[in-house]
Amino acid sequence: MSQFDVSERLVSLTQLLRLFHLSVDESTGAILTAVVTTNDVHDGEVFEDLLDSIVDAIKEVSADGAYNQSHHYDALIERNVTAAIPPRKNAKIWQHGNCSVPPHPRYENLRAIRKQGRKKWKKQAHYHRRSLAETTMFRLKTIFGGQMRSRNFDNQAIE
């Protein structure tokens, strides 16, 4: 089962932005976990909360470049999960291959991108399945609308 994370901005009646973070099973489109935050919380700050909330085994995580941080990769390594997270275009390898440490998945992604190109890497890593999570978010907004009706943050999180 693969997981994806989507964050989408929802506007409340008081016009404060709320971020809606999802993890979605790409094979069924089912939402596994959801977290609502204020707009001052970065996507990466809820990453491990989303992972910890998932009960089933995870094989692969596809996420956008906001999750291209070493502690996110480390959290995935702990869970024995494959990461399909594209590094920034100007990303550098922090630790080179002549070290005695096993290769980090981020560096393997970087080397694959340098060797075959970003477009081929995305296809080989199944990165484009991340769009299925975006489709789930679109379905939610189509059904429920893009605005929240509650004024209180706790009620908005329940909504």
C-alpha positions as YAML, in Angstrom:
chain: A
units: angstrom
residues:
- id: 1
  name: MET
  ca: [0.00, 0.00, 0.00]
- id: 2
  name: SER
  ca: [1.44, 3.37, -0.95]
- id: 3
  name: GLN
  ca: [0.80, 6.59, 0.91]
- id: 4
  name: PHE
  ca: [0.69, 10.14, -0.30]
- id: 5
  name: ASP
  ca: [0.48, 13.44, 1.48]
- id: 6
  name: VAL
  ca: [-1.46, 16.40, 0.25]
- id: 7
  name: SER
  ca: [-1.81, 19.72, 1.90]
- id: 8
  name: GLU
  ca: [-4.54, 21.98, 0.68]
- id: 9
  name: ARG
  ca: [-5.61, 25.40, 1.85]
- id: 10
  name: LEU
  ca: [-9.12, 25.77, 3.14]
- id: 11
  name: VAL
  ca: [-10.59, 29.15, 3.97]
- id: 12
  name: SER
  ca: [-12.74, 29.57, 7.05]
- id: 13
  name: LEU
  ca: [-15.47, 32.14, 7.53]
- id: 14
  name: THR
  ca: [-12.99, 34.40, 9.27]
- id: 15
  name: GLN
  ca: [-10.70, 34.16, 6.22]
- id: 16
  name: LEU
  ca: [-7.84, 32.51, 8.09]
- id: 17
  name: LEU
  ca: [-6.08, 29.87, 6.05]
- id: 18
  name: ARG
  ca: [-6.28, 26.30, 7.29]
- id: 19
  name: LEU
  ca: [-4.09, 23.56, 5.88]
- id: 20
  name: PHE
  ca: [-5.57, 20.14, 5.38]
- id: 21
  name: HIS
  ca: [-2.91, 17.38, 5.34]
- id: 22
  name: LEU
  ca: [-3.89, 13.93, 4.07]
- id: 23
  name: SER
  ca: [-2.39, 10.52, 3.68]
- id: 24
  name: VAL
  ca: [-4.17, 8.54, 0.99]
- id: 25
  name: ASP
  ca: [-4.05, 4.90, -0.06]
- id: 26
  name: GLU
  ca: [-3.28, 5.21, -3.76]
- id: 27
  name: SER
  ca: [-4.88, 1.89, -4.69]
- id: 28
  name: THR
  ca: [-8.30, 2.72, -3.24]
- id: 29
  name: GLY
  ca: [-8.28, 6.51, -2.91]
- id: 30
  name: ALA
  ca: [-9.26, 6.12, 0.75]
- id: 31
  name: ILE
  ca: [-8.14, 8.77, 3.21]
- id: 32
  name: LEU
  ca: [-6.10, 7.05, 5.91]
- id: 33
  name: THR
  ca: [-5.28, 10.04, 8.10]
- id: 34
  name: ALA
  ca: [-6.03, 13.75, 8.06]
- id: 35
  name: VAL
  ca: [-4.65, 16.66, 10.06]
- id: 36
  name: VAL
  ca: [-5.93, 20.24, 9.99]
- id: 37
  name: THR
  ca: [-3.47, 22.98, 10.95]
- id: 38
  name: THR
  ca: [-3.21, 26.72, 10.87]
- id: 39
  name: ASN
  ca: [-1.21, 28.29, 8.06]
- id: 40
  name: ASP
  ca: [1.83, 28.84, 10.28]
- id: 41
  name: VAL
  ca: [2.52, 25.08, 10.43]
- id: 42
  name: HIS
  ca: [4.81, 23.78, 7.69]
- id: 43
  name: ASP
  ca: [3.84, 20.62, 5.79]
- id: 44
  name: GLY
  ca: [6.91, 18.82, 7.08]
- id: 45
  name: GLU
  ca: [5.94, 19.37, 10.71]
- id: 46
  name: VAL
  ca: [2.96, 17.00, 10.44]
- id: 47
  name: PHE
  ca: [4.73, 14.34, 8.36]
- id: 48
  name: GLU
  ca: [5.58, 12.01, 11.23]
- id: 49
  name: ASP
  ca: [2.13, 12.52, 12.79]
- id: 50
  name: LEU
  ca: [0.58, 11.29, 9.56]
- id: 51
  name: LEU
  ca: [2.95, 8.31, 9.43]
- id: 52
  name: ASP
  ca: [2.35, 7.40, 13.08]
- id: 53
  name: SER
  ca: [-1.42, 7.47, 12.60]
- id: 54
  name: ILE
  ca: [-1.36, 4.83, 9.86]
- id: 55
  name: VAL
  ca: [-1.98, 1.37, 11.26]
- id: 56
  name: ASP
  ca: [-1.36, -0.75, 8.15]
- id: 57
  name: ALA
  ca: [2.04, -1.49, 6.67]
- id: 58
  name: ILE
  ca: [3.38, 1.16, 4.29]
- id: 59
  name: LYS
  ca: [5.51, 0.19, 1.29]
- id: 60
  name: GLU
  ca: [6.10, 3.54, -0.36]
- id: 61
  name: VAL
  ca: [5.61, 7.23, 0.29]
- id: 62
  name: SER
  ca: [5.38, 9.78, -2.48]
- id: 63
  name: ALA
  ca: [5.54, 13.39, -1.41]
- id: 64
  name: ASP
  ca: [6.48, 16.74, -2.88]
- id: 65
  name: GLY
  ca: [9.79, 18.55, -2.43]
- id: 66
  name: ALA
  ca: [8.72, 20.10, 0.90]
- id: 67
  name: TYR
  ca: [9.47, 16.70, 2.45]
- id: 68
  name: ASN
  ca: [13.02, 16.51, 1.05]
- id: 69
  name: GLN
  ca: [14.62, 16.72, 4.48]
- id: 70
  name: SER
  ca: [16.88, 14.25, 6.20]
- id: 71
  name: HIS
  ca: [14.61, 13.68, 9.22]
- id: 72
  name: HIS
  ca: [11.73, 12.71, 6.90]
- id: 73
  name: TYR
  ca: [13.94, 10.17, 5.14]
- id: 74
  name: ASP
  ca: [15.12, 8.91, 8.54]
- id: 75
  name: ALA
  ca: [11.51, 8.43, 9.67]
- id: 76
  name: LEU
  ca: [10.84, 6.41, 6.51]
- id: 77
  name: ILE
  ca: [14.01, 4.34, 6.95]
- id: 78
  name: GLU
  ca: [12.89, 3.48, 10.51]
- id: 79
  name: ARG
  ca: [9.66, 2.10, 9.07]
- id: 80
  name: ASN
  ca: [11.41, 0.33, 6.15]
- id: 81
  name: VAL
  ca: [9.51, 2.46, 3.62]
- id: 82
  name: THR
  ca: [10.66, 3.46, 0.13]
- id: 83
  name: ALA
  ca: [10.68, 7.22, -0.47]
- id: 84
  name: ALA
  ca: [9.73, 8.88, -3.76]
- id: 85
  name: ILE
  ca: [10.51, 12.48, -2.82]
- id: 86
  name: PRO
  ca: [12.08, 14.67, -5.49]
- id: 87
  name: PRO
  ca: [15.11, 16.65, -4.31]
- id: 88
  name: ARG
  ca: [15.39, 20.32, -5.24]
- id: 89
  name: LYS
  ca: [17.00, 21.06, -8.58]
- id: 90
  name: ASN
  ca: [20.11, 22.45, -6.88]
- id: 91
  name: ALA
  ca: [20.32, 19.68, -4.23]
- id: 92
  name: LYS
  ca: [23.74, 18.52, -3.12]
- id: 93
  name: ILE
  ca: [24.86, 15.22, -1.66]
- id: 94
  name: TRP
  ca: [25.77, 15.78, 1.97]
- id: 95
  name: GLN
  ca: [27.69, 12.56, 2.38]
- id: 96
  name: HIS
  ca: [29.68, 11.06, -0.48]
- id: 97
  name: GLY
  ca: [29.94, 7.44, -1.57]
- id: 98
  name: ASN
  ca: [33.42, 6.90, -0.12]
- id: 99
  name: CYS
  ca: [31.99, 6.92, 3.44]
- id: 100
  name: SER
  ca: [31.55, 3.71, 5.40]
- id: 101
  name: VAL
  ca: [27.89, 4.58, 6.06]
- id: 102
  name: PRO
  ca: [25.23, 2.82, 3.93]
- id: 103
  name: PRO
  ca: [23.84, 4.98, 1.10]
- id: 104
  name: HIS
  ca: [20.99, 7.28, 2.09]
- id: 105
  name: PRO
  ca: [17.79, 7.01, -0.03]
- id: 106
  name: ARG
  ca: [17.91, 10.75, -0.75]
- id: 107
  name: TYR
  ca: [21.35, 10.36, -2.32]
- id: 108
  name: GLU
  ca: [20.19, 7.39, -4.35]
- id: 109
  name: ASN
  ca: [17.34, 9.56, -5.67]
- id: 110
  name: LEU
  ca: [19.79, 12.38, -6.47]
- id: 111
  name: ARG
  ca: [22.19, 10.05, -8.27]
- id: 112
  name: ALA
  ca: [19.35, 8.48, -10.27]
- id: 113
  name: ILE
  ca: [18.09, 11.93, -11.31]
- id: 114
  name: ARG
  ca: [21.59, 13.00, -12.36]
- id: 115
  name: LYS
  ca: [22.09, 9.78, -14.30]
- id: 116
  name: GLN
  ca: [18.76, 9.44, -16.11]
- id: 117
  name: GLY
  ca: [17.05, 12.82, -15.69]
- id: 118
  name: ARG
  ca: [14.22, 14.01, -13.45]
- id: 119
  name: LYS
  ca: [11.44, 12.96, -15.84]
- id: 120
  name: LYS
  ca: [12.64, 9.35, -16.11]
- id: 121
  name: TRP
  ca: [13.29, 9.17, -12.37]
- id: 122
  name: LYS
  ca: [9.71, 10.26, -11.61]
- id: 123
  name: LYS
  ca: [8.42, 7.52, -13.89]
- id: 124
  name: GLN
  ca: [10.76, 4.86, -12.46]
- id: 125
  name: ALA
  ca: [9.99, 5.90, -8.85]
- id: 126
  name: HIS
  ca: [6.21, 6.00, -9.51]
- id: 127
  name: TYR
  ca: [6.20, 9.59, -8.32]
- id: 128
  name: HIS
  ca: [3.25, 10.52, -10.54]
- id: 129
  name: ARG
  ca: [0.94, 8.39, -8.39]
- id: 130
  name: ARG
  ca: [1.07, 11.30, -5.96]
- id: 131
  name: SER
  ca: [-1.50, 12.96, -8.21]
- id: 132
  name: LEU
  ca: [-4.04, 10.40, -6.94]
- id: 133
  name: ALA
  ca: [-3.89, 12.14, -3.55]
- id: 134
  name: GLU
  ca: [-4.49, 15.45, -5.30]
- id: 135
  name: THR
  ca: [-7.52, 13.85, -6.97]
- id: 136
  name: THR
  ca: [-8.82, 12.78, -3.55]
- id: 137
  name: MET
  ca: [-8.48, 16.36, -2.32]
- id: 138
  name: PHE
  ca: [-10.32, 17.61, -5.41]
- id: 139
  name: ARG
  ca: [-13.14, 15.14, -4.71]
- id: 140
  name: LEU
  ca: [-13.40, 16.37, -1.12]
- id: 141
  name: LYS
  ca: [-13.55, 20.01, -2.17]
- id: 142
  name: THR
  ca: [-16.13, 19.19, -4.85]
- id: 143
  name: ILE
  ca: [-18.36, 17.39, -2.37]
- id: 144
  name: PHE
  ca: [-17.96, 19.67, 0.64]
- id: 145
  name: GLY
  ca: [-16.86, 22.96, -0.96]
- id: 146
  name: GLY
  ca: [-13.68, 24.92, -0.47]
- id: 147
  name: GLN
  ca: [-14.81, 26.84, 2.60]
- id: 148
  name: MET
  ca: [-15.22, 25.90, 6.21]
- id: 149
  name: ARG
  ca: [-18.34, 26.90, 8.06]
- id: 150
  name: SER
  ca: [-17.16, 26.75, 11.68]
- id: 151
  name: ARG
  ca: [-15.47, 29.76, 13.25]
- id: 152
  name: ASN
  ca: [-13.60, 27.97, 16.05]
- id: 153
  name: PHE
  ca: [-10.37, 26.12, 15.09]
- id: 154
  name: ASP
  ca: [-11.26, 22.99, 17.11]
- id: 155
  name: ASN
  ca: [-14.63, 22.80, 15.34]
- id: 156
  name: GLN
  ca: [-12.91, 23.37, 11.98]
- id: 157
  name: ALA
  ca: [-10.62, 20.42, 12.64]
- id: 158
  name: ILE
  ca: [-13.68, 18.24, 13.30]
- id: 159
  name: GLU
  ca: [-15.47, 19.62, 10.25]
...
